[in-house]
Amino acid sequence: MKPKYSQITNLQELEAAQRQLRRKIERKGKELSGRFENLQQDYSPANLLGMTARTTGSDVPILQVIRYLKKKIASL
């Protein structure tokens, strides 16, 4: 079992505990930044629009609008 911080009695134990804490903090920091990047991708404007369309059942009208806009742009 790992000794508690209050049971540290010498400099070597203190330095070992500090190294262990730094490794834990770095690992958690990398984990959090990865989660944040995933959230940014998941909640991008395009994904939000797609999720909204799927949940509201409005895929067909949106597709019709997209097709209409494509035709208008092509005719320019």
Backbone hydrogen bonds, N-H to C=O, Kabsch-Sander energy under -0.5 kcal/mol:
donor,donor_aa,acceptor,acceptor_aa,energy
7,Q,4,K,-1.7
8,I,5,Y,-1.3
14,L,10,N,-1.8
15,E,11,L,-2.7
16,A,12,Q,-2.2
17,A,13,E,-2.3
18,Q,14,L,-2.4
19,R,15,E,-2.4
20,Q,16,A,-2.2
21,L,17,A,-2.3
22,R,18,Q,-2.6
23,R,19,R,-2.3
24,K,20,Q,-2.1
25,I,21,L,-2.7
26,E,22,R,-2.7
27,R,23,R,-2.4
28,K,24,K,-2.5
29,G,25,I,-2.5
30,K,26,E,-2.4
31,E,27,R,-2.1
32,L,28,K,-2.7
33,S,29,G,-2.4
34,G,30,K,-2.1
35,R,31,E,-2.1
36,F,32,L,-2.4
37,E,33,S,-2.2
38,N,34,G,-2.1
39,L,35,R,-2.3
40,Q,36,F,-2.4
41,Q,37,E,-2.0
42,D,38,N,-2.7
43,Y,39,L,-2.4
44,S,41,Q,-1.1
48,L,44,S,-2.7
49,L,45,P,-2.3
50,G,46,A,-2.2
51,M,47,N,-2.8
52,T,48,L,-2.5
53,A,49,L,-2.4
54,R,50,G,-2.3
55,T,51,M,-2.6
56,T,52,T,-2.1
57,G,53,A,-0.8
58,S,53,A,-1.5
62,I,58,S,-1.9
63,L,59,D,-2.7
64,Q,60,V,-2.2
65,V,61,P,-2.2
66,I,62,I,-2.5
67,R,63,L,-2.6
68,Y,64,Q,-2.5
69,L,65,V,-2.7
70,K,66,I,-2.4
71,K,67,R,-2.3
72,K,68,Y,-2.3
73,I,69,L,-2.6
74,A,70,K,-2.6
75,S,71,K,-1.8
76,L,72,K,-0.5
76,L,73,I,-1.0
